[in-house]
Amino acid sequence: MTYKVKDISLAEKGRLLIEWAERHMPVLMKIRERFTREKPLDGIRISASLHVTKETAVLVRTLVAGGATVTLVPSNPLSTQDEVAAALAEDGIYVYAWKGMNEREYYNAIGFAISQEPVVTMDDGADLTVTLHKLALGVKSNEVNYALETAGDRDFAKLISSVYGGTEETTTGVIRLRAMAREGTLRYPIIAVNDSYTKYLFDNRYGTGQSTWDGILRATNILVAGKVVVVAGYGWVGRGIAMRAKGLGARRVIVTEVNPVRALEAVFDGFEVMPMSEAAEIGDIFITATGDINAITLDHILKMKDGAVLANAGHFNVEIDVAGLERVAAEKRKIRDYVVEYRLPNGKRVYLLAEGRLVNLVAAEGHPSEVMDMSFSNQALAVEYIVKNRGKLQLGVHKLPDELDMEVARLKLETMGIRIDQLTEEQRRYISSWGLGT
C-alpha cells in the first residue's frame, strides 16, 4: 500500500488548491529552487504528521524536490483536506489521511508513518514522535495497539536509534517534547520550529488570529459586532484572536489568564481581564487558546447565557470539557455542519463548534498560505539542518539557529518588495565594542 485516502478522483481539484498555495508561498518556493539544484535531502526518509492542507503539500513537494522520500499522515482526525491528500497520493507521495478519522484510524495512520522507518520525523502536536517513543520503550496503550496494526512487527528500539532528529511545529507539541527531555525519555534531538521568530510571531498570532475567526464565521455566520468575546489564554495565539475580535467590532473582549505577566499585558493592550468563572456569565462567544486541559469546565458552561458559542483554537480537544457537556445535556442536536446545540438541565442552550477541536482547521482551511510560507520554510530548513548535523546534535529540544530564522525573514521581505537599512561599518563597530560611553 502506498496510500489510503478518501477519494483519489479528487486529485485534480487538489492540484489546483496546491497551485494556489504555491503562488502565495514565495519563500518556500525559493527554497525549493535551491533544493532542486543541491539535493540536500537525497535518500532521506521523512515521516510527517502534519495537517494535510494545501500549504503542507507545498512543503512536502519541496522536501521531495530536495531528494527526500516523504510519508504524510494527519496530526488531527478532522483537519485533512481530502482533495489535497488525493493529489499528493497521485503524485507518488505516501499518504494515509482523510477527514473524519476515528481514533483507531488516526493511530493506524501514525503507525503507517512509522512503518516507513523514517530517519527524520516532522510533527505538529508530537503524536508521531510520542507514539514512536512509546513503541520503542514498550509502553502499552490503545493508541499504541492501533499504531501497531499498521507499523508491523519490527525492532522499534533499533528503528528509533537510527533517527537523526525531528521537528515540531506547534506550542503544544514543544511542551510535550520538553517534558520528555526533562524525564530523560527523549531518544533523538528535536528542532522546535515553533520557537523561531518567523514562526510564532506570525503563524501563531496573525495566522491563528485570522483563521480562528474564519472557522467560527464559516460555521455559524453570526455577527461579531456588538458581542462579548471571551478569549482563554493570552499567548501569541490568544493575542491574535483577541486583536481580531476587536477589529471585527466586538463590544467587549475579555481575556482569562493564569500567568500574571500575560494578564498584565492583556490589560495594557486594552482588554478586560477576569477569571473564567466571572467571564462565563457575560460572554457570547468563548474561544480557548491555552494549550491546557479544561480551560472551560462544566461549571463554567452551566453559568453561561442562553445561546453561548464555544470554540477551541488549541491543538488538542481537551480545553473545553466536552465529556462533561455530553454527560449532563438534556438534549443534543446538530444545527449546522460544525455546530452542535446542547440543551442544559437549566433549560439554556450552548453551541459547540467543530466538536471542540481546532475550529480553524475543522470548519475552515487553516492559516492563510502567506503566513505558512514562513512556518514551512522554517520546517524545510530545519530538516536540512538536522541532516547536515546528524550525529552532532545533543539529545534535547533545540531552537533553529537564528541565522536561518533571519534568512526566512529576509527572503519574506524580499518577496514582498520591501527593502530595509543595513548597518554601516561604524555602526557595527559601535555595537560590538564597550569603550564608548556618554
C-alpha positions, 0 to 999 in steps of 0.5 A: 500500500502506498496510500489510503485516502478518501477519494483519489478522483479528487486529485485534480481539484487538489492540484489546483488548491496546491497551485494556489498555495504555491503562488502565495508561498514565495519563500518556500518556493525559493527554497525549493529552487535551491533544493532542486539544484543541491539535493540536500535531502537525497535518500532521506526518509521523512515521516510527517504528521502534519495537517494535510492542507494545501500549504503542507503539500507545498512543503512536502513537494519541496522536501521531495524536490530536495531528494527526500522520500516523504510519508504524510499522515494527519496530526488531527482526525478532522483537519485533512483536506481530502482533495489535497491528500488525493493529489499528493497520493497521485503524485507518488507521495505516501499518504494515509489521511482523510477527514473524519478519522476515528481514533483507531484510524488516526493511530493506524495512520501514525503507525503507517508513518512509522512503518516507513522507518523514517530517519527524520520525523516532522510533527505538529502536536508530537503524536508521531514522535510520542507514539514512536517513543512509546513503541520503542520503550514498550509502553502499552496503550490503545493508541499504541495497539492501533499504531501497531496494526499498521507499523508491523512487527519490527525492532522499534528500539533499533528503528528509533536509534537510527533517527537523526532528529525531528521537528515540531511545529506547534506550542503544544507539541514543544511542551510535550517534547520538553517534558520528555527531555526533562524525564530523560525519555527523549531518544533523538534531538528535536528542532522546535520550529515553533520557537523561531521568530518567523514562526510564532510571531506570525503563524501563531498570532496573525495566522491563528488570529485570522483563521480562528475567526474564519472557522467560527464565521464559516460555521455559524455566520453570526455577527461579531459586532456588538458581542462579548468575546471571551478569549482563554489564554493570552499567548501569541495565539490568544493575542491574535484572536483577541486583536481580531475580535476587536477589529471585527467590532466586538463590544467587549473582549475579555481575556482569562489568564493564569500567568500574571505577566500575560494578564498584565499585558492583556490589560495594557493592550486594552482588554478586560481581564477576569477569571473564567468563572466571572467571564462565563456569565457575560460572554457570547462567544468563548474561544480557548487558546491555552494549550491546557486541559479544561480551560472551560469546565462544566461549571463554567458552561452551566453559568453561561447565557442562553445561546453561548458559542464555544470554540477551541483554537488549541491543538488538542480537544481537551480545553473545553470539557466536552465529556462533561457537556455530553454527560449532563445535556438534556438534549443534543442536536446538530444545527449546522455542519460544525455546530452542535446545540446542547440543551442544559438541565437549566433549560439554556442552550450552548453551541459547540463548534467543530466538536471542540477541536481546532475550529480553524482547521475543522470548519475552515482551511487553516492559516492563510498560505502567506503566513505558512510560507514562513512556518514551512520554510522554517520546517524545510530548513530545519530538516536540512539542518538536522541532516547536515548535523546528524550525529552532532546534535545533543539529545534535547529540544533545540531552537533553529539557529537564528541565522536561518530564522533571519534568512526566512525573514529576509527572503519574506521581505524580499518577496514582498518588495520591501527593502530595509537599512543595513548597518554601516561599518561604524555602526557595527563597530559601535555595537560590538565594542564597550569603550564608548560611553556618554 
